[in-house]
Each structure stands twice: as structure tokens, then as C-alpha cells.
């Protein structure tokens, strides 16, 4: 039996996650612990635990942050209401929202100003969706399921636009768009592609690799939308089995029985050290040959939030 690993590229950290994690690290260096972070800075267990060990304190809401303290907003973005709550408590804020999420926020504000009904395709309860909807609560309606697409109502079918959560599966989003367009033929597309480049690139790499794989292992956390999507994409693209794991030690030996080719990838919020640990784990069990499957080379980088480029003192 010829055992081999196909390693997806691109995988792991995207530019927005890289920027958000570095934001917390720099804030700790510049201002010292504790630095409060509203929600998980990115949806990854290891990252959150590592930053906690260095003095970051993760909270669910701004009212858990002591008055006047420093708080970082996560990569997923927040609504204007959260900014107002922070100002009311005299919190010093650093906004680590991914620039691609900010772009969707700006689109929501613009279409709301023009009095459009905005159909936001995304998962209910996801932080990014809450932040985007909060930009224009009177105009935004969430479309999560096929049932939502079939029942959502708009005021004027000629003034409708769809936007989407950046971390969805491209295919899943287009299914919803088609369902909505059957009902609202004049519905506009967003001015630019909302699905983030990193999300689509990671899905493309998995689609290329999956048909050759008996098993695809996705490194990522269960609350990471884009990581969960990679498992679904792998199965749809022809992998015989696919599982989501945070750490190599979570691999069930039963998954490896009778398996020759294993695909390995990771979500956009996953540091590569976790992938390397998985490769080491697989190597110790006979999967020594590793072939990288490259479908794109990412060269995007985002500048740190302006608050870290100048002193925070107002």
C-alpha cells in the first residue's frame, strides 16, 4: 500500500487573521497585560489559549471590560452599537476587523442610504453577520436556510441587493443567490465579490485534492465557519471521508484503517504549527511522502490598525 499525504496550498492563516492576531500581540507588547478582547479574536482554540497565556482576556461583551481599559474588537467585526457602548464606558479601542469584512459593512451602509432591502446570506448567530446587520438593522434581513430564501419579503423587488458573510462556501452562497433571484429577478449583486479571497482559495485547493483522497483532515475549530465549510467541500468534491480536528491527537486511529491517500488542509484562522504537528503524527504512522497541491499563491497583506501605528492616547 503506498501511503501519501496531499497537502493543500493555500491553507491556514489569511491576511485578515494574521493582522488580527498580530494586533493583540502588539497591543500586549505596547501597553502590557491585560488587553481585553471582545469575542474570540479569531475562531481558533489554540490561538485563543496562546494569547490568554500572554495576558489577553477574552470577554463576550464590552460591559465586562473595566471602565477606561483597552479592548480589541475581533477580526469578525462589530456593529455601531458596540462602538457606542465602548465609548460610553470610556474604553480605549483597537479595531482588528478584517478589511474585507469592513468592505461588506460599507456596502451595507451604502445600500441602506439608498433605501435598498439588503438580503444578507450568512449563518444566524455568527459574529460577522451580527456586525454587518448592525450597520443597517432596518434594511438587512438574514437569509440562512432555503426556507429563509423562500419566505423573505421585500418592499420593492426592484430595489434589492444581496450581500454575504465572507467565510461561507462559494457554492452554498450561489445556491441561495439562485433561489433568491427566482423570486426577485431584479436583485442586484454586490459591487464586488464578498466571499473572501482566502475562503475561496482554500476551498479550490480542497476541491482539487479531494477526488484523490480516501480521507481529508481539516485542521480548525468547530466554531470556525470557513473550517467547517472545508469539510463539507471535501466530501462534496469526492473525498471518501473528512473530519475537522483542532489537534493531531484528536485523530481517531479507526479513520486511518485501509487509507492510502490523506489530504491535509487548515482553515484561515489556523497557525501552520498545528498542520506541521499533524504531518509529524501521520509520518510516525507511515505517511512519510508529502506532496503539496498548489492552486494559488497568496501575496496579500494588510497594514495593522491605525491605533497601533500611533499612540492610543487621545
HELIX and SHEET records of a PDB file:
HELIX    1   1 UNK A   15  UNK A   31  1                                  17    
HELIX    2   2 UNK A   45  UNK A   53  1                                   9    
HELIX    3   3 UNK A   62  UNK A   64  5                                   3    
HELIX    4   4 UNK A   80  UNK A   88  1                                   9    
HELIX    5   5 UNK A   99  UNK A  113  1                                  15    
HELIX    6   6 UNK A  127  UNK A  133  1                                   7    
HELIX    7   7 UNK A  146  UNK A  151  1                                   6    
HELIX    8   8 UNK A  170  UNK A  183  1                                  14    
HELIX    9   9 UNK A  197  UNK A  210  1                                  14    
HELIX   10  10 UNK A  225  UNK A  236  1                                  12    
HELIX   11  11 UNK A  248  UNK A  250  5                                   3    
HELIX   12  12 UNK A  253  UNK A  256  5                                   4    
HELIX   13  13 UNK A  272  UNK A  283  1                                  12    
HELIX   14  14 UNK A  306  UNK A  309  1                                   4    
SHEET    1   A 5 UNK A 241  UNK A 245  0                                        
SHEET    2   A 5 UNK A 215  UNK A 219  1                                        
SHEET    3   A 5 UNK A 261  UNK A 266  1                                        
SHEET    4   A 5 UNK A   4  UNK A   9  1                                        
SHEET    5   A 5 UNK A 289  UNK A 294  1                                        
SHEET    1   B 4 UNK A  56  UNK A  59  0                                        
SHEET    2   B 4 UNK A  35  UNK A  38  1                                        
SHEET    3   B 4 UNK A  70  UNK A  73  1                                        
SHEET    4   B 4 UNK A  92  UNK A  95  1                                        
SHEET    1   C 3 UNK A 140  UNK A 143  0                                        
SHEET    2   C 3 UNK A 117  UNK A 121  1                                        
SHEET    3   C 3 UNK A 160  UNK A 164  1                                        
END                                                                             
